[in-house]
Amino acid sequence: MGRLSENSVVSIKNKSWSVTAEIEVPEAGASGVIIAQGGRFGGWSFYVKNGGATFVYNVLGIRAM
């Protein structure tokens, strides 16, 4: 998949927002990205790692969890 322009995705700048995901986890467990959005200067990701859901975002190289 190629790059999506900024105008083709939901703008979350200077807005309150939330992410809701309904997933099915197999008995063996799971890991990986559920949803992510970002680019060269920042973005966010909601993923499963080590059995837990994790949200992380990055703005201009300043990482926050």
C-alpha positions as CSV (number, residue, x, y, z in Angstrom):
1,M,0.0,0.0,0.0
2,G,1.2,3.4,-0.8
3,R,1.1,6.6,1.2
4,L,-2.3,8.1,1.9
5,S,-2.5,11.9,1.7
6,E,-3.4,13.8,4.9
7,N,-6.7,14.8,3.4
8,S,-7.8,11.2,2.9
9,V,-7.8,10.2,6.6
10,V,-9.6,11.3,9.7
11,S,-8.0,14.5,11.2
12,I,-7.4,14.1,14.9
13,K,-5.3,17.3,15.4
14,N,-6.5,19.5,18.3
15,K,-9.5,17.2,18.9
16,S,-10.6,14.8,21.6
17,W,-11.0,11.3,20.2
18,S,-11.1,7.6,21.2
19,V,-10.5,4.2,19.7
20,T,-12.7,1.2,20.2
21,A,-11.8,-2.2,18.9
22,E,-13.7,-5.5,19.2
23,I,-11.3,-8.3,18.5
24,E,-11.2,-12.1,18.8
25,V,-8.1,-13.5,20.4
26,P,-7.3,-17.1,19.7
27,E,-6.5,-19.5,22.6
28,A,-2.8,-19.4,21.6
29,G,-2.8,-15.6,22.1
30,A,-2.1,-12.8,19.7
31,S,0.2,-9.9,19.1
32,G,0.4,-7.1,16.5
33,V,-1.1,-3.8,15.4
34,I,-4.9,-3.4,15.5
35,I,-5.0,0.1,14.0
36,A,-2.4,2.8,13.4
37,Q,-2.1,6.2,11.7
38,G,0.9,8.4,11.2
39,G,3.7,9.7,9.1
40,R,7.1,11.2,9.1
41,F,6.6,13.6,12.0
42,G,4.3,11.6,14.3
43,G,1.4,9.2,14.7
44,W,-0.2,6.7,16.9
45,S,-0.8,3.0,17.2
46,F,-3.1,0.6,19.2
47,Y,-1.6,-2.9,19.4
48,V,-1.4,-6.1,21.4
49,K,1.9,-7.1,22.9
50,N,2.7,-9.6,25.7
51,G,-1.0,-10.3,26.2
52,G,-2.0,-6.7,26.8
53,A,-3.5,-3.8,24.7
54,T,-1.1,-0.9,24.3
55,F,-1.6,2.6,22.9
56,V,1.4,4.8,21.9
57,Y,1.7,8.1,20.1
58,N,4.6,10.2,18.9
59,V,4.6,13.9,18.0
60,L,7.8,15.3,16.4
61,G,10.0,12.6,18.0
62,I,8.6,13.1,21.5
63,R,7.4,9.6,22.5
64,A,4.6,9.3,25.0
65,M,2.6,6.3,26.3
